[in-house]
Amino acid sequence: MLMRHRKGMADPIKFLRDSIALAALATSLPAFAQKAGHSFEAMNEDVRSSFGENAAGPRIDDTVLQPFERLSPPHEESPVSEDVAMVIGAINIRGIAELTPSDLAASYERFIGQNASAETLRNLINSIAAHARERGYIFASAQIPAQAVRLGIVTVELDIGQIDEVRIVGTDNDRLRKTLAPLVGGNPHASLIERQLLLAGELPGISIARTDYLREGGAGVLVVEAREIPAIGYAALDNFGSARFGPIRARLRLDLNGIFADDDSVTVHAISTIAQPREMVFVNARYAKTLGDGATVIGIAASAGLTRGDSNLRGHNRYAAIFASNALVRGNGFNLWLNGELAYLNVSQAREGVLFEEDDLVTASVNFAANANIGIGRIYGGIGATRGLAIGGTTEVGDPLASRANASARFTRAFAWFDSALDLGTGFGLRIAANGQIASRPLLSSQEFSIGGPYSVRGYDFSERFGDEGIAGLVELRKDFDNPTSTLDWLQLYTFLDGGYARNIGTGFGGGTLVSAGGGLRARLDDFDFAIEAATPLTNIRLESADKSPQINLHTGLRF
């Protein structure tokens, strides 16, 4: 069997696990612009973790809001105030350029032949307006003008709900104004209004508080109350590190908005061990800028990491990327993004100053990411591919410093992921998630599929199994309690089963199957969150402890 030989390495599996963990630091925070599109396989750990910043509550994309749930209703319809001694023989609807009479027939046909009482006429115009709203013209209203009931013919004026002005309250953000500009000057359909409001809510530092539709002097005004948040931070402590790098870690995330313009942001992540900060330091920075009507985001990202292990081992990783993301479809029901990235990655390790491993890669990645409302919750998923580009002195097969002797920087791997947050009723919820990848040939360590650790098969240590191809899955049953005590805002109890399988193409080691199960709790008090979990190995012993004792995972964090 072809081994991934390292001179002087008494335990090649442990060494390679450290190599994979080191490389994973650089790639765990993808540059893609929208978090709804992050893969379960490669999303940043705050989203992917059972504990992280977004775990204190159901993992529903917080940008997928209901933009109309706080809309005021259109102005009151005003039918004739007195009963008319007449039978309705025909109904004439004016102002329906966007809708044909046949589109509205079901809304008024049943009124033909009825007496034209005030109540009947009121019900008639309410039915017509409601039908137009159901067709996507959510600001539609109707009225019967004076003297419009003659000779058995009732004339109804249908106002589809034109937006003549978007009035933004609370901020003068120029990009927000440009994002909402497509709504002005027409009778926008609900799909367009949803799209632009959702894009507006994703602008850096913008929070949409309320939307209302008003009539002022015959003009339609969409009032959007928004506020700008210049900075958001999150600090956390956890025991997710390995025995060699940790295990207690500190994590910090800062989102700084409006750095050079209204539509840009800088996000910084930092991770370090607490007891001995010199063991591991990692910093990632990302600059993103929104273009056009808010659908396109471009940017750059970079990261660097340093680890110091036993026996004077040193590890470094360096990552740089340019990226772009485009929202192809945005709506409350369904969302679809196209993401692309061109990246450079260097991972190296040295002993006593002598380099013994180095991988150089240039990769091009593209993926489609989507989420959809299925009534009882939201499902997430995506599919994509990464191509290794053999340019500029990247690692070749047989390179003496390569992390794998039979791998190179020229490869193709395809990946897919699925995630969900489902409401079962009475406070119970279900999360089902899976991810996997296939590859064209043996991969360098940074591109391998690994299982084990607090983000994948939680009962085991980081990367206890790894290979060129693999699949992993999770089922988690949850019970939520809102305001369970006078001090807690939210509490969640859960139990889970997770597992995964990894294999190598051709020769290699490290593959296999892992399964674990456990449970825990998550809680939130104002801006503070806490989680504790016990995860028990079910298939193999855990390598570092050499037994099947439960793995205790702890996390606490503070938003500021």
N, C-alpha and C positions, 0 to 999 in steps of 0.2 A: 504494500500500500504506500502511495506517495505521501510522505509526511511534510508538513510545513516546518521544515527544520530551522532551528535557530541555535547558533553556536552558544553553548554554555547554558542553555535553557533546560533546567531539570524537569520542568512541567510545561510542555508546549501548549497544553489546553488552557491552563491558567494564564499563560503568557498571551495566547491569542484572544482569550476573553478580555483581557485588559486592552489589547490592541483594538478590538471591536468597540469596547466601551469608549475608548479615547476618540475613535473616529465618529462614534455616534454623537458626541458632544457637538461637533461641528455641523452635523446634518439634522439635529433634532429641532432646529428652529428654522423651518423653510422660509424662503423669502416671499412666497406667494402672498398676494396682497389681501385676500379676504379669508377670514378664518373659517367661514362656512365651507370653503373648498379644501381645507387641509385634510390630508389623508389620515385615516386612523393609524396607518403605518408610519407616517412621518410628521404628524402634527406636533406642535410644540407641547412640551410636557405639561404646561398648565392646563391645556385643553384635554390632552390625552389621559392624564392621570386620573385615578379614582379620587385623588385628594386635592388637586391643585386649585388654582384661583377660580376656575369656573365650575368646580365640583359642588360648591355650596349652593345647591339648587339644581333643578332639572337642566340637563345639558341641551336646552333648546336654543338655537341661534338667537341671541338677544337683538340682532339687527332685523330679524324677521318679525316686525311688529304688525299690529293691526292698525293701519293708518287711519281708519275711519271709525274706530270704536268710540272716539270722543267728538266726532263731528256733530254739530248742531243740525237738526232737521231743516229741510228747505222751508221757506216761508209758508204760512198756512194758506191752503187753498180757500177760495172765497166764492162759493156758489151763490145763486140767487137766494135771498133771505125769506121769500114767501113761496108757499105752495102755488103751483101753476096747474090749472084745471085742463090738463092736456095729457095725452098718451104719447110716449116717446116713440116716434116712427123711424127716425134715422138720427145718426150721430155723426157730426162733421168735426174732425180734429184738425186744427191748424198748428203749424210750427213743428212738423215732424220730418224735416229733411233727412235726419239720420235714421229714422224708422219709417217703414212703409205701413199703410193701414193694415195690411195683413199681419204685421208684427204685433199690432196692438188689438187685433180683433177679439182675442180671447178675453181682453180686459173690459170690453163694453157690450159684447153681443147679448149677454144675459139681461141687460137693462132695456133693450128694445121691447116695446109692448107694455112696459110698466108705466104707472102714473108718474108724472114729473113733479113729485113732491120735493120739498127742500131736502129731506133726508135721502131720497133716492138720488138726487143730483149730487149731493155731497158724497155719497158712496160711489157714484159714477166717476167723479174726478179723482177721488182717492185711489180707485182701482186702476185708472189709466196711469196716474203718476207712479204708483207702486210697480206696475208692469214695466214702465220705462226704466225704473231703478233696477229691477231684476235683470233687464237687458244690458246693464252696465253703465247707465247714465244716472249715477248715484245722487246727483243734485236736482233731478227732475221734479217739477211741480206742475200743477194744472189748475185752471180756473175757468169759470163760465162767465164771460163778460155780461154786462147789463144788456138787456134786449137781445140776448143770444138764444132765446127759446121761442121759436116761432113756427107755427104751422106744423107742429110735430117734429121739427128738426132742432136738435140741441147742438150748438156749436161750443166746442171745448178748445181752449187755447193751452197747448202743452209747451211748457218751457223746459227744454232739455237740460239746462243748467250751464250756460256758458260761463267761463272764467275770464273776466276782463282784466283782473288784477290779482297778483299774488302779493299779499301784504305780510312781510316778515316782521315779527315782533320779537325783540330781545337781542338781536344781533344784526350787524351790517355785513356779515360774511359774504364776500363777493362770489365765491364758488357756490354757496348755497343758493344765491339768487340765480346763477346760471343753471344750476341743476333743476330748479323749479320753473325756469323760463319756458320750456316746451309746453307747459300747461296753459299758457296765456294765449287768448285770441281765438279760442274755439270751444267746442263742446267735448272735452276730453272724456274718453271711455275710462271705466274703472281700472282697466289694466294699465293704462298709461299713468293714471294718478298713483296707483300702487307702486309702480316702478320708480317714479321720480321721488316719491316720499321715502321709499326704502333706500334709494341711493342717497338721498339727503341725510338720512339717519346714519349712514356709513361714512360721511365726510369726517375728516380728522377733527376730533373735539366737538362735534355737533351733536346735541341731544334734542330731538323733537319732543316737545312737551304736550302740544295740543294742536289740533287742526279744526277750523270751523269754516262753514260756507255761509256768507251773508249776502243780502241784497241791499244795495245802497243806490237809490235813485235809478233803479232799473238795471244797474250794473252788477254783475256777479263778482264777489270778492272772496278769494280763498285766503283765510287768515292762518298763518303758520307761526305758532309760538315756539321759539327755539332758544337754546342757550349754548354758549361756548364754554368748553372745559379746557383750559390751557394745558393742564398736566394731570395725569393719573398715575398712581404708584401702587405697587403691591410688594410686600416683603414677607418672606416665609422661612420657616425652619422645618426640616424633615430629616428622617434617618434613611433616606433612599440610597445613600452612597454604598459602595462596596467596602469590604474589610480593608482593602488596600488604599482606597480613596474615600475616607470618611470614617464611619457612616453618616455622622451628623453634618448636614449641609445647610448653608444659608443661600437663599435665592432672592434676587431683587429684580423687579421689572419697572421701568419708567416709560410712560408714553408722553411725549412732549409734542404738542400740536401747534400749528401755525408758526413754524420756525422762520421761514423766509417768505411765506405767503399764506393766504387763508386756507390753502388746499394741500398743505404738506404736513408731514409728521416724522418724528424720529422715535424709534423704539429701541430701548437698550435693555438687555438681559445680562445679569451677572450671577454666577454660581461659584461658591467656594466652600471648602470644608471649614468647620468651626474650630475643632480642637487643634489642628495644625493647618493653618491656611496655606502653607507652602505645598501641601499635598496635591491640591487641585485648585486652579483658578481658570475660569472660563468667562469670556465676555463676547457678546454678540450685539451688533448694532445694525439697524435697518432704517433707511431713508425712503419714504414713499411720497409720491405726488399724484394727485387726482387730476384727470384731464377731462375736457369736454363737459358733458352733462352729468358727470359723476360715474359713468359706467366703466371707465378705463383708469387703471392705476399702474404706474411704472415706478421703478426704483432700483436701488442698489443695496446690497447687504454684505457684511463682512463679520468674521469672528476669528478669535484666537484663543487657544487653550494651552495650559501647561500643567503637567502632572509630574510629581516626584514620588517615586516608589522606593521599595527596599533595594538594597544592593546598588545604590547610586544609579538607579534607573530613572531616566527622564523621558517624558513624552511631550510632543508638541503637535498641535493641529492648527491649520490656517485655512480659511475659507473665504472666498469672495464671489459675488454673483451679481448679475443684473437680471431683472425680472419684469414681467408684465402680467396683468390680469384684466380680463374683460367680462363684464356681466352680460351674458347673452340673453338671459331671461330673468326678470325679477318680479316677484309677486308673492302674495301671502300663501298661495297654493303650491307654487313650484318655482325653483330657482336653479339656474345653470350658469356656471362660469367656465371660461377657458383660461388656463394658466400656463405660462411658459417661463423657463429659467435657463440661463447659461452660467455655469459655475466652474470654479477652480477649487480643488481641494488637495491639500498636502498634509499627510499624517506621517510622523516620524517618531522613532524611539532610539535612545542611545544609552549605553552603559559606560559610566566613568568617562563621559565625553566622546566615546567612540560610537559613531552611528552604526546600528545594525539592522534597522528597518526604515524604509521610506517608500511611501506610495505617492505618486503624483497623478492626478486625474483632472481632465477637463470633460464636463458632462453637459449635455443638452437634454432638458426634460420638458415634457408637455403633459398636461392632464385635463380632463373634464371632471368637474366636481358639481354635485347637485344636492338639493334637499327638497323634500316634499311633505306637505301636510296631508296625513292620511286619516284625519278625523280624531283618532285616539292618541295622536302624537305626531311627531315629525321623524322622518327617516332621512339619513344622510348617506351619500355614497359617491364613488368616483372610480375612474379608471385612467391609467396613464402609462407612460414609458419613459425610461431614461436611457440615453445612448452615450456610451463612452467614446470620446473623440481622441484618436491617436495622433495628437499634434504636440509640437513644442517640447519634445523630450519627456513625454509621459511614460509611465511604467510599462515595460514590455515583458512578455513571457520569458522566464528564465533570469530576470533581473535578480542579482544576488541580494538586493535590499528589499525586494517585494515581499509583502505580507503573505503571499502565496506563490510558490514557485511555478504553478501551472496557470496563473491568472495574469491578466494585463489590464491596462486602461482602455482597451478596445472591447466593448461588450454591449449587449442590449438586455435590459430587464424590463418586464412589464409588471405592473402592480395594480391591485384593486382593493377597495375597502368599503365597508358598510358599517353604519352605526345607527342607533335609534334610541329614542326616549318615548316610551309609550305609557299612557295613562289608563290603568285598569279600573279606576273608580275607587271611591272610599279611601283615598290616600295611597293606594297601592300603585306601583309603577314597575315597568320592566325595561331593562336595557339589554339589547342584543347587538353584538358587534363582532365583526370579523375582518381580517385583512390577510393578504397573501401576495406572493410574487413568484414569477417564473423567470428564468434567465437563459440566454443563448449559449453560455459557456461558463467556466469557473470564474468567480468574482473575487476581486480584492476585498479585504476585510470591511472597508467602509460601506460596501454595497451589499454585503451579505444580509440575509434574513436571520434575525436572532430572536429567541424567546427566553423568558426568565427576567425577573425584576418587577418593580412595582407598577410597570406599565403594561406588562404582558406575562401572563402566568405568574401571578404574584407570590405564590408559595416558594419560588426559587430565586436564586441570586441572578444578577445581571448576566445575560448571554450564556446561560448554562448549555443551551443547544443553539447551533448556528449552522447555516449552510447556504447554498446558492438559491435554493427554492424552499418555500415553506408556506404554511397557513396557520393562523391562530384565530381563536374565537373566545367569546365571553358571553355568559348569560348571567344577569344580575337582577334579583327581585328586590324591590324597595318598598318601604313604607314611610311616608312623609307625615310629619306632625307640624302644623303651623302654630306658632306661639304656644308650645307645650307647657312652658312654665312662665313665671313672671320675669325671668331673666333671658330665656332663649327665644329668639325670633323664629327659629326653624330647627327641626331635628329630623334626621333620616336614619333608619335602621335598614340594613341590607344583608343579603347573603348571596354568594356567587359561586359559579363553577367556571373555570377557564382552562384552556389547554392549547397546545400547539405542536406542530411537527415541522422539522427542518431536515433537508437532505442536500447532499452535494452532487454535483454533476461529475461523473467519472470518479476519480479517487479523491480522498480527503477524509477528515475526521471532524467530529463535533456535532454531527447530526443526531436526530433521535426525537422522541416524544416526551412531552411533559404535561401533566395535568395537576391542577391544584383546586382547592375549594376553601371557602372561609366566609367570614362576615365581619361586620363592623358597624360603626356609626359615624355620621357627619353632622356637624352642628354649626349654627351661625348666630352671632350676637352682634347686631349693628355691623360694623366693618370688620369684625374679628370672626375667623372661622377655624374650626378644629376638626380633626378626624383621627380615628384609631381603627386599626384593622388587624385581624389575625388570619393568616393564609397558610393552609397546611398542604405540604406536598402529598400527592396521592400515588405517583408512579415510581419515581426514583428518590433516593436520598438527595438532600441539598448538599452541594459540593463543599461549601465553606464550613458548614456545621457538621457534615458527615452523618446526618440523621434526618428524620422526618418530623422534627419538632416544628411547631407553627412559627412562621415568620411574622413578627410584629412590626407593622408599618405605622408610623406616626407623622402627623403633619399639623402645623398651625400657621396661620397667615393673617395679615392685616392689610386692608386697603386704605390708601390715603391719597 
